[in-house]
Amino acid sequence: MQAQEFIEKLYQASQAQDINQFQIDYSQSENLSLKVMDGKIEKRSFKNTQHLNLSVKEGKNIGSFDCGELEEKNIPLIIKEAKENASLLNNEEENFFFGEKREYPLVKRNTPIKDLYEVLDKEQFLLDLEKAAYAQDQKVKKVISCFLNEGKYQNSIRNSLGLNVSEEAAWAFAGIFLSVEENGVIKTASEYVKFDKKEDFNPKHMAQKAVEKALKKLNPISVPSEKYKIVFENECFADFLDVMKNLFSAYAVEEKSSKLGDKLGQKIAAEGVNLVDNPLLDNGYRTRAFDGEGYPSQTNTIIKNGVLQTLLHNLRTAHKFGVKPTGNGIGGDERGVTYSNFYLDAGSLSQADILQQTGEGIYITDLTGTHAGYSYVSGDFSFGAEGFLIKNGKIDKALNQLTITGNVYQLWQDIELIGNDLKFTPDGCGAPSVAVKPMQIACN
C-alpha cells in the first residue's frame, strides 16, 4: 500500500476510535553507500527504509507505537498499542501536539550541485580518489577508508489538531581517511566533500588536501606539560561544540546534566561570544522548515555578547518553563530536544591575526575521546588532541600526542579572540578559529 493511502486510512480509523488527540509521523529514506579498497569497489549497498509512528494523547501522556510495514491489516494493532502505551504512562508534566495555524518559512538546504552530480561517475570518482592519494607522496602508507554516501528523505507530520506538514531533502558526501609514515611514525588525516562546490568534484584536489594535512603532522616534537595559550582550528572547535551543545537544552537542565537552568540573562561567556541555533540558514546541513513536532523553524540566539538569552525547548519543556517553544522538538516516541545548524558566530579577525596576537602557544587541530573524556554533570573534560606549536605568531612544528584538560563552563568565559573563518562540519556544528586563555596541556 502507498504511504499516503495508508496514512489516510490510519487517520480515519483513529478518528473513528474517538481518540481525542493523535498524531502520525512518517519518514522515508533512500541511501546509497559505496566504498573502495585497494583499487576496487569493496562495498556497494542501497537501502530504502520507511518508518511510521502513531502517537496518542491520554490525559497528560503521549504514548506511541512504531510500524515499519504499512499494511492495512496492521492498523487496528497500531491504534491499540499506541493507546495502551499512553495509558501506561504517568507523567507529571503535560505533553503536547502542535496544531496552531502558522506560516512556515521557505528554506534553502545544502544539496549537491545538480547538473554536476547527476553526471558524476561515483565509482570512478572513488577509484581516482584512492589512486590520487597514493600518487601524492611516497610517505602515504595506507588509504584506510575511501567512501561515498548519498541519500534523500521525506518526512511528514499529520495530527488531529489540523497539522499537516511535509518536507524532503537530498544529500551526498564523500570522504577519505589515510595514514602517512616516516621513520616509524604514523600519522592520519581525513578530508570530506559535500559536492556543493565545483572543486568538490576534483578527486586529485581532495586527495592533496588530505595528504598535506597528514604530512604536516610528521616529525613531531614534545613540549613541557604546563598551561599554554590555545588556538582551536575552526573545524576542531566545531567538533568541540558538538560535545558542548547539550548544555543549552532545557531537557538537559531537567535531567541535571546542565548547570544553566538559573543562568538566563546572566553573563556566561566572554564579551563578543554569540552562539546561534539556526534552522533557517541558507545551504545549512540541518536547515529545515519545522522541527520534529511540526513547530515552525526560527533562528535562536542562545548567547548574545556573552549573555545567555534562551535554552532550547520542545513543546513540553516550553510549557513547563513558561516560555515559547524554540522549534527544537523531537517528535515520534522520543519527545526530546534537538539542534539544527548550531554555531559560534564569526568574529572579525583572520586566522593569521589570531595567531599573531597569540604569539606563543599551541594550535589544536583534532580532538579524540570527546565523549568518554567529558562529564555532562560537572562539565570537566580531558581529551586527547593533536596540534602544532605556535611560535612568533605562526604555526610551527607538529607536536606529539597531547592531552588537554579543562571545564566547558570556564571555557566559554575564557574565549579571547574569534576568527572570521566560520566553517561547518557535516553534523551541523560550525565555528571559526578561536583563541582562549591558557589551558593545561600534557604532551607525551
ABEGO torsion letter per residue (X at the ends): XBAAAAAAAAAAAAAAAGBABBBBBBBBBBBBBBBBBGGBBABBBBBBBBBBBBBBBBEABBBBBBBABBBAAAAAAAAAAAAAAAAABBBABBBBBBABBBBBBBBBBBBBBAAAAAABBAAAAAAAAAAAAAAABAABABBABBBBBBBBBBBBBBBAAGBBBBBBBBBBBBBBBBBBBBGGBBBBBBBBBAGABAAAABAAAAAAAAAAAAAAABGBBBBBBBBBBBBBBAAAAAAAAAAAAAAABAAAAAAGABAAAAABGBBABBBGBBBBBBAABBGBAABBABBAAGBBBBBBBABBGGBBABBBBBAAAAAAAGBBBAGABBBEAAGBBBBBBBBBBBBABBAAAAAAAAGBEBBBABBBGAAAABBAAAGBBBBBBBBBBBBGGBBBBBBBBBBBBEBAAAAAAABABBBABBBBBAAGBBBBBBBBBBBBBBBX
